[in-house]
Amino acid sequence: MDDTRLKLMEAIARKRLVTAQYNGQTLTLAPHLLFERRGDLFISALNLNKSWRSDEEPRLGHFKLGGLASIELSEEEFDPLPGFEAAPPREEDTPLLAV
């Protein structure tokens, strides 16, 4: 297993925030779900850097593990989003690990 996957699995299991580089930006993520889609690994995570409109509920984004770099596991815990269900985004996706 590669370091990225191990760190994200630990973050999900321990409900810890991670920081990562994604498309040239530094993100702080609260990873909720690790899943597989067509042989590629993804996480569903709340992006804490995203600005939400006041009338918009925060929701999980989906990030391809291959696009994440410089992942650092934080000691800071997070609470899963209210109403989170450990179901993958698409029917053909395979869930692997969830909070």
N, C-alpha and C positions, 0 to 999 in steps of 0.2 A: 504494500500500500504506500502511496506517496504521502509526503508530508502535508500537502494541502488537504487531502481527504481526511487524514487522521485528525488534523486540527479542527476541521469542520465537524467531524463526528463527535469529538470531545465537546465542542461548543454546544452542539445540539443536546447531547446527553446531560451536560452540566448546566444548560441554560445560561451560557456565557456569551457576551458580545465579542465580536471580532472586528478588527480593522483590516482592510484589504485594498489593493489597487485594482481598479476595474475601469477599462477604457480611459486610462490616464487620470482618473480621479481617485482620491482617497475616500473610502466609504466606511462607515460604522454600521455593521449589520447585526441583527438579532436573528440568527438562523433557526428556522422552525422545522424544516423538512429537507431531507436529502432524497433525491429520486433519480431514476434513470430514464432517459428518453432516447430511443434508437441508438443505444450503446454509449451515449454521453451522459456524464453526471451533471446534475444541477442542484442548486439549493433554492428553496423558497425562503426568503428572509425579509424582515422589515428593515428598510434603509432609513436609519435615523438621521441622515443628512438631508433627506428629501423634505422640501417645503410642501405642506398640504394646505389646500384652501380650507377656510374655517368650516365650510359645509361638507367637506370630504373626509370620509373615514379612512384612516391609515390602513393600507393593505399590503400584502406580501408581494414582492417582486421576485422574479425568477432569474437566477444568475448561473451561467455555465461555469463549471469549475475550471475549465481550460482557460477562461478569461480572467480568473482571479489570480493575483500575484501578491507577494509580500504579506501573507496572512499572519496576523498576530492575534493570539488568544488573550482576551482580557480577563481580569479577575472579577469584572463587573457583571453581575447577574441581570437577567431580564425576565419579565413575566410574559408568557405567550399572549398574543392578541386574544381579546375576549371572543369566544365563539370559534376559535381555531379548531378545525377538524383536520386530522392527519391524512387527508386525501390528496393525491397528486392532482395537478392542474388539468391534465387530460386523461381520458379513460385509458389510453394506451401506455401511459407512464407507469413505471413500477416504483412504488414507495420503498425506501430502504431503511430510513431511520427518522423518527420524529420526536419532538419534545413531548 
